[in-house]
Amino acid sequence: MHFESITRADGAFQQSLTAEQIEAACRRGFGREPESAVELGGGSFNTTYRVDFDEPVILRVAPAWSYRIERDFMRHEHASLAFFAPIAALMPRTLFVDFTHDLIPRDYTFQTMLGGVAGPDGLRDLADKKDFFRQLGEIVRTVHGVRGERFGRPAGPTFATWSECVLSTLDDTARDLRDAGLDDSDVREVQALAAKNADVLDEITEPRLLHGDLWVPNVRLDNGRIVGVFDHDRASWGDPAADWSLYEAGSRPGTDRDAFWDTYGQRDESPNAAWRANLYRAVHMGAVRIERHRLGLTDKIPASYEQMAQVLAELR
């Protein structure tokens, strides 16, 4: 088997597999060894390979460890897969999953390979970027139309109320920050405000499916059309307004991103909805801070405290 891996520093978060591990995983999943396995760059969480048999497939391998708010992402992705049926034609097919840790001491999955080009590359070349965001708005609206029974991550834990779910996420975020040696006091203040205003959160009574990371980096494009959607490992059941897609769509008003709302539908502008939207911004900022720390982007961490202070001023 031809094998190529990415050289990383000792202690790096992402760790490559050996050729022998990939061969063993392929024998288990497909009954034979592949012609080649080439590690792909671009992602920052899972380790990913293009594996060639008669047709290429994608092998994704979970990290050896993760923070609480990032834990068991691959298991959440697998548990939620059936609920993404309305957009199944856009998503890769899962070919084989192994969570036993028998051959590799990490979760891994094989999936079909999507066509098209990477979203950032395809978007850069588009003359009409508004049409792209209209397509994205329609896809996100379709995902949010799927109803659930409880709030939380698909593989658990789940919660009877939205406020319990949000408070748990904020608690995990604060604990992760503390474990990382970062100041968690602003997230703890957000948590206290969320607890004080639990009734505002609990106006959300129906869990809806959230992709968790559906934006430009996680789509594939072909001649301006979105032909692929992937990486729903942050999927959850919650308030659609809390999804990352809406956070990104509203982050640069007055730009082409505004076309997202043409197909998704306009946001609830009521005072309670506006308060929840600010709270969700704080939740996302806490997650972004953890991610920046994990990626070693220490120069960008101070900005997260400045942004959180602005959000806190609006929540108080």
C-alpha positions in Angstrom: 0.0 0.0 0.0 1.2 3.5 -0.9 1.1 5.6 2.3 1.5 9.3 3.0 1.1 11.0 6.3 1.6 14.6 7.6 4.6 15.3 9.8 3.5 17.0 13.0 5.3 18.2 16.1 5.4 15.9 19.2 2.4 16.5 21.3 0.3 17.9 18.5 -3.5 17.5 19.0 -4.0 15.6 15.7 -2.0 12.4 15.5 -1.5 10.3 12.3 -2.2 6.6 12.1 0.4 4.0 10.9 0.1 2.3 7.6 -0.5 -1.0 9.5 -3.4 0.5 11.5 -5.1 1.7 8.3 -4.6 -1.7 6.6 -6.1 -3.4 9.6 -9.1 -1.1 9.6 -9.7 -1.7 5.9 -9.5 -5.4 6.3 -12.1 -5.2 9.1 -14.4 -2.9 7.2 -14.0 -4.1 3.6 -12.3 -7.4 3.8 -9.2 -6.2 1.9 -6.3 -3.8 1.9 -6.4 -0.5 -0.1 -4.1 0.5 -2.9 -3.1 3.8 -1.1 -3.9 6.0 1.9 -3.0 9.7 1.8 -3.5 11.9 4.8 -5.4 15.1 4.0 -4.8 18.5 5.6 -7.4 21.3 6.1 -9.3 20.0 9.1 -8.4 20.8 12.7 -10.1 18.1 14.8 -10.3 14.6 13.2 -7.4 13.1 11.3 -8.6 12.4 7.7 -7.3 10.2 4.9 -8.2 9.5 1.3 -8.2 5.8 0.9 -8.2 4.3 -2.5 -9.8 0.9 -3.4 -11.5 0.7 -6.8 -13.1 4.0 -5.8 -11.8 6.5 -3.2 -13.3 6.7 0.2 -12.7 8.9 3.2 -11.3 7.6 6.5 -11.9 10.0 9.5 -10.3 9.2 12.8 -11.3 11.0 16.1 -8.6 12.5 18.3 -7.1 10.7 21.2 -8.5 13.2 23.6 -10.7 16.3 23.6 -12.3 18.9 25.9 -15.7 18.3 27.4 -17.6 20.4 24.9 -15.8 18.5 22.0 -16.1 15.0 23.5 -17.5 12.1 21.4 -18.1 14.2 18.4 -18.0 11.2 16.0 -20.5 9.3 18.1 -22.9 12.3 18.1 -22.5 12.5 14.4 -23.3 8.9 13.9 -26.3 9.0 16.4 -27.8 12.0 14.6 -27.3 10.7 11.0 -30.8 9.3 10.4 -32.3 12.7 11.3 -30.5 14.4 8.5 -32.6 12.4 6.0 -34.1 15.6 4.4 -30.7 16.5 3.1 -29.3 13.0 2.7 -28.6 13.5 -1.0 -26.0 16.2 -0.1 -24.2 14.2 2.6 -21.6 11.5 2.4 -22.7 7.9 2.9 -21.3 6.1 6.0 -19.7 2.8 4.9 -18.3 1.5 8.1 -18.0 2.7 11.7 -15.8 1.2 14.5 -16.1 2.5 18.1 -14.6 -0.7 19.7 -11.0 0.6 19.9 -9.8 -3.0 19.2 -7.6 -2.1 16.2 -7.1 1.7 16.8 -7.5 3.3 20.2 -9.8 5.9 18.7 -13.2 6.1 17.0 -13.1 6.0 13.2 -15.5 5.9 10.3 -15.3 5.4 6.5 -17.5 7.5 4.3 -18.0 8.1 0.6 -16.1 10.9 -1.0 -18.1 14.0 -2.0 -17.6 15.7 -5.3 -17.1 19.4 -6.1 -14.5 21.7 -4.6 -14.0 23.0 -1.0 -16.5 25.6 0.0 -14.0 28.4 0.6 -12.3 27.8 -2.8 -15.6 27.6 -4.7 -17.1 30.7 -3.0 -14.0 32.8 -3.8 -14.6 32.2 -7.5 -18.3 33.0 -7.5 -19.5 36.2 -9.1 -22.9 36.0 -7.4 -22.1 35.1 -3.7 -25.7 36.1 -2.7 -27.0 33.0 -4.5 -24.7 30.8 -2.5 -26.0 32.2 0.8 -29.6 31.8 -0.4 -28.8 28.1 -1.0 -27.2 27.8 2.4 -30.2 29.4 4.0 -32.6 26.9 2.4 -30.5 23.9 3.5 -30.3 25.2 7.1 -34.0 25.8 7.2 -34.6 22.2 6.1 -32.4 20.9 8.8 -34.1 23.0 11.4 -37.4 21.6 10.3 -36.6 18.3 11.9 -38.2 17.9 15.3 -36.8 16.0 18.3 -38.0 14.9 21.7 -35.3 16.2 24.2 -32.6 18.8 24.1 -28.9 18.1 24.0 -26.4 16.0 22.1 -27.8 13.0 20.1 -25.6 10.4 21.9 -26.4 12.1 25.3 -26.7 13.6 27.7 -30.2 15.0 26.9 -32.4 17.3 28.9 -36.1 17.9 29.4 -35.7 21.7 29.1 -33.7 24.0 27.0 -32.4 26.0 30.0 -30.9 22.8 31.5 -29.1 22.1 28.3 -27.7 25.6 27.9 -26.5 25.7 31.5 -24.8 22.3 31.2 -23.0 23.5 28.1 -21.8 26.7 29.8 -20.7 24.7 32.9 -18.6 22.3 30.6 -17.1 25.3 28.8 -16.1 27.0 32.0 -14.6 23.7 33.4 -12.7 23.3 30.1 -11.3 26.8 30.3 -10.2 26.2 33.8 -8.5 22.9 32.8 -6.7 24.8 30.0 -5.4 27.4 32.4 -7.6 30.1 31.1 -9.8 32.6 33.0 -13.4 31.3 33.1 -14.9 34.1 35.1 -16.8 35.7 32.2 -18.3 32.3 31.2 -19.4 31.7 34.8 -21.1 35.1 34.7 -22.9 34.2 31.5 -23.9 30.9 33.2 -25.3 32.9 36.2 -27.3 35.2 33.9 -28.7 32.2 32.0 -29.8 30.6 35.3 -31.4 33.8 36.4 -33.3 34.0 33.1 -34.1 30.4 32.7 -37.8 31.2 32.0 -36.7 33.2 28.9 -34.7 30.1 27.6 -37.6 27.8 28.4 -39.9 29.7 26.0 -38.2 27.3 23.6 -40.2 24.1 24.1 -39.6 22.1 20.9 -36.2 20.7 20.2 -35.1 21.1 16.6 -32.1 19.5 14.8 -29.0 21.7 14.6 -26.1 20.9 12.4 -23.7 22.7 14.7 -21.1 23.7 12.0 -22.9 24.3 8.7 -21.1 27.1 7.0 -18.7 27.7 4.2 -15.9 25.4 5.3 -18.2 22.4 5.5 -19.9 22.4 2.1 -18.7 21.4 -1.4 -19.5 23.4 -4.5 -19.8 22.6 -8.2 -20.4 25.5 -10.6 -21.9 27.6 -7.9 -24.2 24.9 -6.5 -23.9 23.4 -3.1 -23.4 19.7 -3.8 -22.1 18.5 -0.5 -22.7 19.0 3.3 -20.5 17.3 5.8 -19.0 17.3 9.4 -22.2 17.4 11.5 -20.3 16.1 14.5 -21.4 19.1 16.5 -25.1 18.2 15.9 -27.5 18.7 18.7 -31.2 19.2 19.5 -32.0 22.8 20.5 -33.2 26.2 19.6 -32.5 26.9 15.8 -31.4 30.4 16.8 -28.5 28.8 18.7 -27.1 27.1 15.6 -23.6 28.1 14.3 -25.1 28.9 10.9 -27.3 31.7 12.3 -24.4 33.0 14.3 -22.3 33.3 11.1 -25.1 34.6 9.0 -25.7 37.5 11.3 -22.1 38.3 12.0 -21.5 40.6 9.1 -24.7 42.6 8.4 -24.7 44.7 5.2 -22.7 42.0 3.2 -23.7 39.2 0.8 -24.4 37.1 3.9 -27.7 39.0 4.3 -29.1 36.9 1.4 -29.1 33.9 3.8 -32.3 35.3 5.4 -34.1 35.5 2.0 -34.6 31.7 2.1 -34.1 30.9 5.7 -36.7 33.4 6.9 -36.3 36.5 9.0 -35.2 36.3 12.6 -37.5 36.8 15.6 -36.7 40.4 16.7 -38.7 40.3 20.0 -36.8 41.4 23.2 -36.6 37.9 24.6 -35.4 36.4 21.3 -32.8 39.2 21.1 -31.6 38.3 24.7 -31.4 34.6 23.8 -29.4 35.5 20.6 -26.8 37.4 22.7 -26.6 34.5 25.1 -25.9 32.1 22.2 -23.2 34.5 21.0 -21.6 34.1 24.4 -21.9 30.3 24.2 -20.2 30.3 20.8 -17.4 32.6 22.0 -16.6 30.3 24.8 -16.3 27.4 22.4 -14.2 29.4 20.0 -11.8 30.4 22.9 -11.3 26.7 23.7 -10.7 25.9 20.0 -8.1 28.7 19.7 -6.3 27.4 22.7 -6.4 23.8 21.3 -5.0 25.1 18.0 -2.3 27.1 19.7 -3.7 30.4 18.5 -2.7 32.2 21.7 -2.5 35.6 20.1 -6.2 35.5 19.3 -7.4 34.5 22.7 -7.4 38.0 24.3 -9.9 39.2 21.7 -12.4 36.6 22.9 -12.4 38.2 26.3 -13.0 41.7 24.8 -15.9 40.4 22.7 -17.4 38.5 25.7 -17.3 41.7 27.7 -19.4 43.4 25.1 -21.9 40.6 25.0 -22.1 40.5 28.8 -22.9 44.2 28.8 -26.0 43.5 26.7 -27.1 40.5 28.7 -27.0 42.2 32.1 
